[in-house]
Amino acid sequence: MASSYQFPADFEWGAATAAYQIEGAYNEDGRGMSTWDTFSRLPGRTLDGDTGDVACDHYHRTKQDIELMKQLGLKHYRFSIAWPRILPTGEGAVNQAGLDFYSQLVDDLIAAGIEPLITLFHWDLPQALQDNYGGWKSRRVAELFAEYTDVVTKALGDRVKKWSTINEIMCFTTMAHKLDQHAPGGLEPDAITNQTVHHALLGHGLATQVIRQNIPDATVGIVDNLYAPWPLHRDEAHIAAARKAFKDRNAQILFPLLTGKYDEQAYQRHFGDLPQYTDEDMAIISQPLDYIGYNFYNHPPVRPSDNEQGFEVIDMPDAYPRTDMGWPITPDAMYWLLKFTQDYFGDLPIYITENGMAAADKVERDGTVQDMDRIEFLRTHLRACHQAIAEGVPLKGYYVWSLFDNFEWAFGYTKRFGIIRVEYDTQKRIVKESGHYYKAVMASNSVL
């Protein structure tokens, strides 16, 4: 029976990865050290002391991996570039071998009929910039990010037209400097943490200007893992509370990014004092984008409240269905983040740039991976996307996270997100049942 969940003919189906999580080759061909190379070597920072030194060995296996992409019928691929592979110290002399690697990768993708979407920064800051400037605590690093962007876009912009500046600002600012969970680590006061967020936003804005100058026909956006509350009941009061929570809890990144203003009251309520900034900063940060990218995994429901916020976040029951990360499975939140984005920002195009789940996969006796839980996760989230599109939301594409099992940051290699399994001891790849399912979804342009 034909699916009733048909997507628009021009909908873009893709898969996503990140450099440090898959490439390996951490000290080859002139690559410099990153903050994650340093952080993962510190005792107790990652499970089992895992590092990204080898990861999926993608650096040496790109042609094999692109062949797997072709077999899946993939037409769009989002990947990141390792800043320390291009500029080993984050500034100064360019490492031509690093540029050559990505140039060849782009050529091979295009030859395979796969369009690249490049993310310029996915957390692997050159360690030298941390040592010399304090990393994103320094405004200078935002400026150097624009210089790095200039090098990359001049080298690849003749072939690559889709760009994302930065991935998930919260994860290398708040989670790194305030919560001490990600590289470079730290337990800083809110004032310092909030300044790192502002500098990252500024870096995005400066990089956007560079991309537009170097590639006039580029499509430029940023990727945010925003706070995506959803109404427990679909009545007017609950929806209004969730809409208020969406604005309030995204006052640090999303709203200044798209409106050019910090909401001082909401900001102080949830994040502490505002960072130091100028009106010129805000104009740079909030220049028009071609799209907003969202990485979505899970978020809590809210309900109306008489408190100062006007909403209350509801704790999820222990028995609520969860992924292998312990994250609740909340596809309804996916629908509402798309709806609320349109409510606040009109018809700005949206991409789901990451969505997926960690599952406790295992290889069966017949050599297959029957990850039915991941298939159902994808199916329910894609139905939420379809509903939003049917109601007029300008969702233009979906990128599954992830193409491969990979280095999952502080969790090392203990969590598997891929639709392709990687046996890390042999680097054997196995397309999981979810990979076959996603292939069928892409081929039919519908939720099956």
C-alpha positions in Angstrom: 0.0 0.0 0.0 1.4 3.4 -0.9 2.4 5.7 1.9 0.1 8.7 2.7 3.1 10.5 4.2 4.5 11.8 0.9 7.0 14.7 1.1 7.4 17.5 -1.4 9.3 16.6 -4.6 12.2 18.9 -3.7 12.6 17.7 -0.1 16.3 17.0 0.7 17.2 13.7 2.4 20.6 13.4 3.9 22.9 12.1 6.6 25.3 13.9 8.9 28.7 13.4 10.5 31.4 15.5 12.2 35.2 15.5 11.6 36.5 14.6 15.1 33.9 11.9 15.5 34.8 9.9 12.4 38.1 11.1 10.7 40.8 9.8 13.0 44.3 10.5 11.6 44.7 13.1 14.4 48.4 13.6 13.9 48.8 13.0 10.1 49.6 15.3 7.2 50.2 18.3 9.3 47.0 18.4 11.4 47.4 20.3 14.6 46.0 19.3 18.0 42.4 20.3 18.9 40.9 20.9 22.3 39.2 17.5 22.0 42.5 15.8 21.4 43.7 17.3 24.7 40.5 16.9 26.7 40.0 13.2 25.8 43.5 12.4 27.0 42.7 13.8 30.5 42.0 11.0 33.0 38.3 10.4 33.5 37.0 12.8 30.8 35.7 10.1 28.5 34.4 6.6 29.1 37.1 4.0 28.9 39.6 6.8 28.1 38.5 6.8 24.5 39.8 9.4 22.1 39.1 10.3 18.5 42.7 9.3 17.4 41.3 6.6 15.0 37.5 6.9 15.3 36.0 5.4 12.1 39.3 6.0 10.2 37.3 7.9 7.6 40.4 9.9 6.7 41.8 6.8 5.0 38.5 5.3 3.9 36.6 8.1 2.2 36.2 6.3 -1.1 34.8 3.2 0.6 32.5 5.3 2.7 31.2 7.3 -0.3 30.5 4.0 -2.0 28.3 3.1 1.0 26.5 6.4 0.7 25.8 5.7 -3.0 24.4 2.2 -2.1 22.0 3.9 0.3 20.9 6.3 -2.4 22.1 9.3 -0.4 21.9 12.6 -2.2 22.9 15.1 0.5 25.7 14.7 3.0 26.5 17.1 5.9 30.0 16.9 7.3 32.4 19.3 9.2 35.9 20.5 8.5 38.5 20.2 11.2 39.9 23.7 11.8 43.3 22.3 13.0 43.6 20.3 9.8 43.5 23.5 7.8 45.3 25.8 10.2 47.3 23.7 12.7 47.6 26.5 15.2 44.3 28.1 14.3 45.9 31.0 12.4 48.9 31.8 10.2 50.2 29.3 7.6 47.7 27.1 5.8 48.3 23.3 5.8 47.8 22.5 2.1 47.5 18.8 2.8 44.4 19.4 4.9 42.8 21.5 2.2 43.6 18.9 -0.3 41.9 16.2 1.7 38.6 18.1 1.8 38.9 19.2 -1.8 39.2 15.6 -2.9 36.3 14.6 -0.6 34.1 17.2 -2.2 35.1 16.1 -5.7 34.4 12.5 -4.9 31.0 13.3 -3.3 30.0 15.4 -6.4 31.1 12.6 -8.7 28.9 10.2 -6.8 25.9 12.5 -7.1 26.0 13.6 -3.5 25.7 17.3 -2.6 27.9 18.5 0.3 26.7 20.7 3.1 29.8 21.8 5.0 29.8 22.8 8.7 32.8 25.0 9.4 33.1 24.4 13.1 31.9 21.3 15.0 33.7 21.8 18.4 37.3 20.8 17.4 39.0 24.2 18.2 42.7 24.3 17.6 44.4 23.8 20.9 46.8 26.6 20.2 43.9 29.1 20.2 42.9 27.8 23.6 46.4 28.1 24.9 47.2 31.5 23.4 43.8 33.3 23.7 41.6 31.3 26.1 39.5 30.0 23.2 36.0 31.4 22.8 36.5 33.5 25.9 38.4 35.8 23.5 36.8 38.1 20.9 40.0 37.4 18.9 39.0 33.8 18.3 35.7 35.0 16.7 37.9 37.1 14.3 40.2 34.2 13.6 37.2 32.0 12.8 36.3 34.4 10.1 39.9 34.2 8.7 39.7 30.4 8.7 36.4 30.6 6.9 38.0 32.8 4.3 40.6 30.1 3.6 38.1 27.3 3.3 35.5 29.0 1.3 38.1 30.3 -1.2 39.3 26.8 -1.7 36.0 25.0 -1.9 33.4 27.6 -2.7 33.6 27.0 -6.5 32.0 23.6 -5.8 30.2 23.8 -2.5 27.2 26.1 -2.2 25.6 25.0 1.1 27.3 26.1 4.3 26.7 26.1 8.0 28.9 28.2 10.1 28.8 26.6 13.6 27.3 23.5 15.2 25.5 23.7 18.5 27.0 26.7 20.3 25.8 25.6 23.7 27.9 22.4 23.6 31.3 24.2 23.4 30.4 27.1 25.6 27.9 26.3 28.4 28.7 22.5 28.5 32.4 23.2 28.3 33.0 26.3 30.4 30.1 26.1 33.0 29.2 22.4 33.3 32.8 21.0 32.7 31.4 18.2 30.4 33.0 19.1 27.1 36.3 20.4 25.8 38.1 22.4 27.0 36.4 21.9 30.3 35.9 24.3 33.2 33.6 25.6 36.0 33.4 29.2 35.1 30.9 31.8 36.4 27.9 32.8 34.2 29.6 36.0 33.2 32.5 34.2 31.5 30.3 31.5 30.0 27.8 33.9 28.5 30.7 35.9 27.0 31.9 32.7 25.2 28.3 32.3 23.8 28.4 35.9 22.5 31.8 35.5 20.9 30.6 32.3 19.2 27.6 34.2 17.9 29.9 37.0 16.7 32.1 34.4 15.0 29.1 33.1 13.2 28.2 36.6 12.0 31.7 37.4 10.8 32.0 34.1 9.0 28.6 34.6 7.3 29.9 37.9 5.9 33.0 36.1 4.6 31.0 33.3 2.9 28.7 35.8 1.2 31.7 37.8 -0.1 33.5 34.7 -1.4 30.5 32.7 -2.6 27.8 35.1 -3.8 25.4 32.2 -4.6 26.0 30.4 -1.3 23.2 29.1 0.9 24.3 30.1 4.5 22.9 29.0 7.8 23.8 28.0 11.4 22.9 24.9 13.4 21.4 25.1 16.8 20.3 22.5 19.4 17.6 24.8 20.7 15.3 24.3 23.6 12.1 22.7 22.1 9.3 22.6 24.7 5.9 21.0 23.7 2.4 21.3 25.2 1.3 18.4 27.3 -2.2 18.9 26.0 -3.1 20.4 22.6 -5.4 23.1 24.1 -5.0 26.8 23.8 -3.6 27.3 27.3 -0.9 24.6 27.0 0.1 25.7 23.5 0.5 29.3 24.7 2.6 28.2 27.6 4.9 26.1 25.3 5.2 29.0 22.9 6.2 31.3 25.7 8.7 28.7 26.9 10.2 28.4 23.4 10.9 32.2 23.4 12.1 32.4 27.0 14.4 29.4 27.0 16.0 30.3 23.6 16.8 33.9 24.6 20.6 33.2 24.7 21.2 32.0 21.1 18.3 31.5 18.8 16.4 34.8 19.3 19.4 37.2 19.3 20.6 35.3 16.2 17.4 35.9 14.4 16.2 39.2 15.9 19.4 41.1 16.7 18.4 41.7 20.3 18.9 40.2 23.7 15.8 39.9 25.8 17.3 41.1 29.1 14.5 39.9 31.3 14.3 36.4 29.8 18.1 36.1 29.5 18.7 37.0 33.2 15.9 34.6 34.3 17.6 31.6 32.7 21.2 32.4 32.0 22.4 35.2 34.3 23.8 38.6 33.3 24.0 39.6 29.7 27.4 39.5 28.0 29.3 42.6 27.0 28.3 43.6 23.5 27.8 46.5 21.1 25.0 47.4 18.7 27.5 46.7 15.9 28.0 43.1 17.3 24.2 42.5 17.2 24.0 43.7 13.6 26.8 41.3 12.6 25.2 38.4 14.5 21.7 38.9 13.1 22.3 39.5 9.4 19.8 37.5 7.3 20.2 33.8 6.9 19.1 31.5 4.1 18.0 28.8 6.6 18.2 27.7 10.2 19.3 24.2 11.0 18.1 22.3 14.0 19.6 19.3 15.7 16.8 17.6 17.6 16.9 14.7 20.0 14.5 15.2 22.9 12.8 17.9 25.0 10.4 18.1 27.9 6.7 19.0 27.9 5.4 22.1 29.6 2.1 23.2 31.1 0.6 26.6 32.1 1.7 28.1 35.4 0.9 31.2 37.5 4.7 31.6 38.2 6.7 34.5 36.8 7.6 32.5 33.6 4.0 31.6 32.8 4.9 27.9 32.2 6.2 24.9 34.1 8.6 22.3 32.7 7.3 18.8 33.5 9.7 16.0 34.6 9.5 12.9 32.5 8.5 9.7 34.4 11.3 7.1 34.9 9.3 4.6 32.9 8.9 6.9 29.9 10.4 5.4 26.7 14.0 6.5 26.2 17.0 6.0 24.0 20.3 4.3 25.0 21.5 7.7 26.1 18.6 7.9 28.6 17.0 10.6 26.6 13.1 10.6 26.4 11.7 9.9 22.9 9.6 13.0 22.2 8.6 13.3 18.5 5.8 15.7 19.3 8.4 18.2 20.4 9.8 18.0 16.8 6.5 19.1 15.4 6.1 22.0 17.8 9.6 23.4 17.4 8.9 23.7 13.7 5.5 25.3 14.3 6.9 27.8 16.9 9.8 28.7 14.6 7.3 29.7 11.9 5.2 31.6 14.5 8.1 33.7 15.5 10.2 33.9 12.4 7.8 33.5 9.5 8.8 31.5 6.5 12.6 31.2 7.2 13.5 27.9 5.6 14.3 25.1 8.2 16.5 22.0 8.0 16.6 19.2 10.5 20.4 18.9 10.4 20.5 16.1 13.0 18.0 13.7 14.3 18.6 10.1 15.5 19.0 7.9 18.5 21.6 5.9 20.3 20.5 2.2 20.5 22.0 -0.8 22.2 22.6 -2.4 18.8 24.1 -5.9 18.4 25.2 -8.0 15.5 22.9 -11.0 15.0 24.2 -14.5 14.1 23.4 -13.8 10.4 25.6 -10.7 10.5 22.7 -8.2 10.4 21.8 -5.4 12.9 18.1 -5.4 13.6 17.7 -2.0 15.1 13.9 -1.9 15.1 13.8 0.7 17.9 15.8 3.1 15.7 13.4 2.5 12.8 10.4 3.4 14.9 12.2 6.5 16.2 12.8 7.7 12.7 9.3 6.9 11.6 7.6 8.8 14.4 9.9 11.8 14.0 9.5 11.9 10.2 5.7 11.8 10.6 6.0 14.9 12.9 8.0 16.6 10.1 5.4 15.6 7.5 2.6 17.0 9.7 4.4 20.3 10.0 5.0 20.6 6.3 1.4 19.7 5.6 0.4 22.7 7.8 2.7 25.1 5.8 5.9 25.0 7.7 8.9 25.6 5.3 10.9 22.5 6.3 13.2 21.8 3.4 15.3 18.8 4.4 16.2 16.2 7.0 19.6 14.8 7.9 19.7 11.6 10.0 22.3 11.4 12.8 24.4 9.7 12.1 25.6 8.0 9.0 28.1 6.0 11.1 28.5 4.9 14.7 31.3 7.1 15.9 33.1 8.7 18.8 30.3 10.1 21.0 32.3 12.7 22.8 32.5 12.1 26.6 30.7 8.7 26.0 33.5 7.5 23.8 32.6 4.5 21.7 29.9 3.2 24.1 26.9 4.8 22.3 25.9 4.0 18.8 23.9 6.5 16.7 24.7 5.2 13.2 22.5 3.7 10.5 25.8 2.0 9.5 27.6 0.0 12.2 31.3 0.3 12.6 33.3 -2.5 14.2 36.1 -0.4 15.7 38.6 -3.2 16.0 38.4 -4.0 12.2 36.7 -0.9 10.8 34.2 -3.2 9.1 31.0 -1.4 8.1 27.6 -3.0 8.4 24.4 -1.3 7.1 21.9 -1.7 9.8 18.2 -2.4 9.2 17.6 1.3 9.9 19.9 2.1 7.0 17.9 -0.1 4.7 14.7 1.6 6.0 16.1 5.0 5.5 17.2 4.0 1.9 13.6 3.1 1.2 12.3 6.4 2.7 14.7 8.4 0.5 13.8 6.4 -2.6 10.0 6.8 -2.1 10.2 10.3 -0.7 7.8 9.3 2.0 7.5 7.9 5.5 7.1 4.1 5.3 
